[in-house]
Amino acid sequence: MSFSIRLNAQEKALAESYARLHSLSLGEAFKQALFERIEDEYDIAIADEAYHEYLKNPKTYTHSEARELLDL
């Protein structure tokens, strides 16, 4: 699959400079940035979910208590 992105001259120069700096093609730089953004947003969503679960039951355990609970 291919696609096109419209950039003004400054945006294009910045993107090309970034890609060169990291020894990437322009396409690879955009692809990498897209997937990093998706991963970051996913991580934030999972963290938010875990935090809300914690708020429902804020009990915490030490490492020793957790090992004991898990029979480790």
Summary of the structure (lengths in Angstrom):
residues: 72
radius of gyration: 21.5
end to end distance: 48.8
largest distance: 61.5
contacts: 120
relative contact order: 0.06
helix: 71%
strand: 0%
